[in-house]
């Protein structure tokens, strides 16, 4: 029994006659009859009863056809599965992101991508940048989005994604709100809410806040930029956060000013150095980079960006 004989048998079952089977397979009728005869000989039992020019399946023929249909259905699913893989429409994807990116920007990017890839399962853990680097290198996640680390000896490669300027967040009635630009030294002596890594390696936010924090002032540390903004809104102090978080948190109870000197946090995509990446992962990375590039004019021309402010008013 070979594949061609099975194709002929299936065509006869579906057409009911040798003529129709030959037409559907685009071969001569004698060829159909020959393949059927060889199949029955190999099996050792008849598959059809001959009634004139019609072929009626025997019980054994019908039983065999049931199994043939299952096989062809499975092949159809396999063909569709392969097609989905070719067009990145099937699979599982795990993207780890630091809280700063995971709070709003990444969900907005991923939401549209998910809508176009309905058969792909997604997992989006939120972790520190150092954890993400280790997870990418060990293949626990497909790729990650986090801060560009000074020590990149993790078995990963980084792709530059965006540079976000830091801003000073405060209540609108705070003395520093009189400034159009907040010079770093002007923040000294005010209660600071700092972003912390809670790992051995400190963040730029943390180092800046530590440098400006007076010894007699209380210290508040948090892992979340959104929480930092909420603490500011509740009157707990001022905070250094990225401009995306500040803009998303802006309200009547909150404002922000650019920092002088201008300081950026560098966000990168981390990909494994020694492991191949799936097509679906590469496609999503392209989407993230495209969205980040489209955002660059907004960051450069935002009303609260440093270059759009005149000289500061001294407090």
N, C-alpha and C positions, 0 to 999 in steps of 0.2 A: 504494500500500500504506500503510494507516494502522494505528494501534495497535488500533483496534476490530476490524479485519479479522484482525490477528495473534491477538488474544484468541480470536476465533471459530475460527480455524484450529487453535489449540492445544487448545481445548476439544473439537473434533471428533476430533483425533488421540488425545486421552486417553480420550474416551468411546466412540469408534468409530461413533457414529450422530449424526444431526442432533438427534434427540429428546433424547439424553443431553446433548449440547452445550447445547441450549436450556435444559434444566433446570438445569445447573450455572451458566449465565450469567444465569438468571432472565429470559429473553427469549422471544419467540414463535418457533416453528420457522420460519415464513416469513422472519423477520428473519435467522436463522442462514443459511438457504439464500441469501438475497440477498447477505449480506456475503461468503460463500464464492464466489459467482459473480463478484462484482466483483473479488475478490482474484485469482482465476484469470485474469480478463480483463486486469487490470493487469499480471500477471506474464507472460502470453502462453503459459502451458502449464498443463495440468491437474494438480491436486494429488492427486486421488483417482480411482480407478476405482469406478463404481457397480455393486454386486452386490446387486440387490434393494434392501432398505432399509439395507444396510450400505455403508460407505465404506471402501475399502482404499487406503492411501496408495501413490501412484506412487513410483518411485525419486527423482524430483525433490521430491515432497512429503516423503519421509522425510529427504532431505538438508536441506531447508528447516527441518524440525522440529528437527533436531539443532542448527542454529544458533539457533533460537528458544529452545530449552532453555538454551543457554549464556547468552543474553541475560537470561532470567528468573532464572537462577542468579545472575548478576552483580547484577541488581536486588535479589535477596534478600539478598545479601551487603551491598550498599549500604544497604538498609533497616536491616539489623542493625547495621551500622557507625554509622549515624545515631542509632539507638536507644541504642547504647553511649555515643556522645558526649553524648546528652541526659542520660544517667544517670551521666556521668563514669566510664565503664568502659573508655575507650580513650584512648591518647595517651602522651606522654612528659613526664616531670617532672624537673627538676633543682633540687635544694635545696642551697645551700651553707650550711655551718654552721661556727662556730668550734669548736675542739677541746673546750672545756669542755662544750658542749651535745652535740657529736657522739659523745662517748665512751660515753654510756649513755642519757641522757634522750631524745634524738631517735630513736635506734634503737628504743627501746621504743614510742614513739608511732607511728613509721612502720610497724613490723612488723604491727600490727593493721590499719592502713590498707591495706597491701599485700595482706594476706589477703583483703580485701573488694574489691580492684580488680586482679584477676589479669591483666587485659589491658593494664595501664598499666606502662610501663617507667620505672624510677627511676634517677637518678644523684645521688650524695651526696658531692660534693667537700668536703674539710675545709680551710679557709683562715682567714686573719686577718680580723677584722671590716672593716678598711679595704679589703682585696681584695674581700670580699663586696659591700660597698657599690658599688664600681666595676662589678662583674660584674652586679649587679642593674640598675644604671642603663643599662648597655650591652646588656642583654638576653641576656647569656651564660648566666644562670641565671634560673629563673622567680621565685624569691624567696630570701631568705637569713635566717639567724638568727645574730645576733651582738651584740656590745656596742653600746650606744647611744653613738654618736660625738659628740664636741663639735662637730665640723664636719660638718653634714649637707648641704652643698652638692654633692650627688652626683647630683641628679636622681632622688632616691628619697623615699618616705614611710616613716615608721616607725610600727609598732603596738606598744605596750607589751606585753611578754609576761610577764616576771617580774622581781622584785628579790630577789637572792640575798645573804644576809649572808655576810661573810667570817669565817672562823674560823682559829685558829692550830692547826696540826697538829704533833704531837710524839710521841716515844716515851712510853709510860706511866710510865717511871721518870725522865723529864725533870723538872728542878726546877719548871718552869712548870705541870706537871700537878697540882701541889698546889693550884693556884688553880681556882676554879669559873668565874671570868671572868679573862681575861688583859687587863690594861691595856696599851695600846700601848707605853708607856715601859718596861714590864717585859721586852719583847722585845729591847730594846737590849743589845748586847753578846753576843748569841747568834748563832751562825752561821745566816744566812738563805738560804733557797732561794727565789728570786723567779720569778714568772711574767713573761716578757718577750714583747714584740710583734715584736721583730726588724724594726721599721719605725721611721720617724722619730717617730711618735706613740707615747708610752709608755702603758702600762696603769696603772690605779689600783694593782694589785698591785705593779707595778714601782716606782712612786713611793713607796709606803709602805715597801717593803723598803729602798729607797735611803735614805730618811730615818732608818731604824732601824739600818742597817748600820754597824758600827764600821769605821773606816778600816784597822785592823790585822787584820780578819777576812777570810777568803776569801769570794768571791762565787760563787754558782752560779745560773745562769739557765737556764730551760727554757721551751719553748713549750706544754708539756703539764701540766695540773694532775695527771693521773694519775702522770706521771713525778716531779713534785714530791713527791707522797705516797710513792712508792716510794723516792726518795732519803732522805726522812725515816726511813722504815722501815729503811733500811740504815745509819742513823746519821750521815748527812751534814749534819744541821742541822734547823732547824724551818722551816715554810713557812706562808704565807698562801694559802689557797685558798677557794673557795666551799663552802657547806655541803653541796651535793649531791655534789660530788666527795669531800669528807671522809667523808660518810656511806657512800658506796659503797666507800671504801677502808678503813673501820674494821676492825680486827683486833686480836688479842692483842698485836701489835707496834706498834700505832698508836692514838692517841687524839686528840681535839681539844677545844678550848675556844672559847667565843664571845669576840669581840674587843670591847673597850671603848676608845673609843666605837664603837657599832655602825656598821659600814660596809657598804654594799651595792654590788654590781655590778648594773647595769641591763641586762637582756637584752631585745632587741626583734626584731621581724620586719621585715625590709626588703623593701618592694615597689616596683616601678617607678612613677615619678610620671607618665610620659608614654606608657606602653604598657598596653594592656588585658591582663587576666589571664584564663587559662583557668578553666573551671568546676572542673576537678580541682584546680588550685592553690588556688582559693578554699576548696574543701571541706577540703583538708588544713590550711590555715591555721586554719579554724574548729576543727578537731580539736586542733591544737597549743594554741590559746588556751583551749579547754575543759579540756585536761589541765593547763595551767598554773594555771588558776583553781581546779581541784580540789586542787592541791598547796598552795595558800596556807594552809589550816588546819594542814597538816603543818609548814610552815616556821614558823608562829607558835607552835605547841605542841610542837615537837620538844624532847626532853629536854635537848638541848645548846644550845637557843636561849637567848639572853642573858636574856630576861625570866623564864625558869624557874629561874635560879640565884639563890641568896642572895648576900649580900656576900662578896667574895673573901677567901680566906685569903692573907695576905701572905707572901711567901717571904723 
